[in-house]
Amino acid sequence: MGMAVGGATKVHSTPNVVPMIDIMLVLLIIFMVITPALLAGFNAIPPQGVNLKDHPEDNSDQVLGIDDGGRYYLNKKLIRYEDIPAQIKQIYDARTEDKVLYIKAHRDLPYEKVLDVMDIAAKNGVRVTGMISDQTPGTKSTVAGDVRAPAGIGGTP
């Protein structure tokens, strides 16, 4: 910035942008911290298999996830184990059709946790339980008409 040379009677009309810059920096920091938390969901590496048909997740699909730490998520929202039966019952009592629950569990998780959740789901209104898994890299499905979904759909990278 230059120094103003002149008499004391001159009026300068330069705006003071320092407060605006301070506010913008605070907002930038807030968004940098909040955005990853909004997009995170939960991290689980599902088991891999051959001859799998991709199922892109719709907004109407109910997905129960279990991450590698054994934490439970219902539609990407953290949920306590004790609250699972009540939440599932509430969701599936309101539905007349499509009583399907998809389970996405980390592949290193003990299978008894998955069976436990399947049992809870069956007792609380779920008619069909589907397991979400990934296609083994380097393999192709041998099922006629089975086409892999484009990247980015249904959570596949």
Secondary structure as UniProt FT lines:
FT   TURN            8..9
FT   HELIX           18..40
FT   STRAND          48..49
FT   TURN            59..60
FT   STRAND          62..66
FT   TURN            68..69
FT   STRAND          72..74
FT   TURN            75..76
FT   STRAND          77..79
FT   HELIX           81..83
FT   HELIX           84..93
FT   STRAND          100..105
FT   TURN            107..108
FT   HELIX           111..123
FT   TURN            124..125
FT   STRAND          128..131
FT   STRAND          134..135
FT   TURN            137..138
FT   TURN            144..145
FT   TURN            151..152
FT   HELIX           153..155
//
